Amino acid sequence: MTDIRIYVAIGLFIIACISLMVFNFVIIRISRRKHTPSPRKIDNWMTILYTETLITGYTKPGSMKHDMFLFRKLSKTKHLVTYSYALEILKSRFPKAYRDYVQNRYTTFRKLAFVYAGRPLVERTCYADLISNFPELTGDSQEGLTDALISYIDNSSIHCRTKVLSALCSMGNLQGVVNALQVMNEKSLFIHNHLLTNELSNFNGDKEALAESLWREGQHWNSNFIVSVVQYITRFSNRYTEEFFPILQNPSANEDIRVAIVRYYEKHIYEPVRPLLIDFLYSHKNIDLSIEAASALRRYPATDTIEALKNALSNPEWHVRYNASASLLKIGNGDDILEVLHSDNTYKKEIIAYMLELEYALYYKDSQNDIFGEEENV
């Protein structure tokens, strides 16, 4: 009797597992169908778009009829997603037709922006994503649409905020980007600084002008946003060497911002900062500053720099030793390396030996790739 109960329990368990698997499979299929338009629907939209471009033409009366059709259809998110797929195909396969099609569509998409402003979070995100992918739809005049997009930030998710910022950057709307960040800062809304920097880097306009506006308006923003601004400036401008120096000298300044500024000086050389970087290397108060200073000093070769890097090889923090050894191998000579290898300090010898082995392994890998590449070409 006991054996039968065990078999029944096992059987019921197996049936339950199979039922869960079938249920999950059905849910995945339904979800995929819901979020991925069918090829037939995309083809229907392609026919509409291509017909509008080649037969009707955007200067003829049919264009107004098409705009009314767009407004009615795209007010529903399911059509907005399918339209986006079709527009991407038109853009990649028929670029001239795409350029003709997107002209003078601004009025329709400005109206839609306000329609979606009152929609749930997911639908707002979808519309912002459409604009970020196809900024040409907004035309040269973006008044009104920018305000509508910024309004999406209220009660938004990180994904929605990112898409709004991406749309404004794709449009090349400098003031819109600054205003959006101002709103996010005032409402204490979070976006990771690396994600924010990447979106700013895609700005489709004068990047130097954006850097100037961000630094002028954003010096009183929260530290996360300021770090993003410094990282953006690091990528695109060398005009802030003197501007950043007093902040780096100020021990009461935010540490994350100072670390970002050290990275700026690694890319953009400014000789007066070298003694300060050496001080950071010797200091144990902020280990992040020491780590970044050890890396930045490879750009500032000098006798005292090399001596500081040698001393940093005995730092108890592994990342400081690693960056210092990499910098020493970059700017030091053979005698400097031999001096470390023959020293009595185990920390120094081990990290240099490790870095030499690593460099040899990378060199060997590259040489092997070159050899096999030549053989394939032969």
Helices and strands as residue ranges (DSSP letters): H 2-35, H 39-51, I 52-56, H 62-74, H 77-93, H 95-102, H 106-117, H 121-133, G 135-138, H 145-151, H 158-171, H 174-186, H 193-201, H 207-218, H 223-236, H 241-249, H 255-267, G 271-273, H 274-282, H 287-296, G 297-299, H 303-312, H 318-331, H 334-341, H 346-377
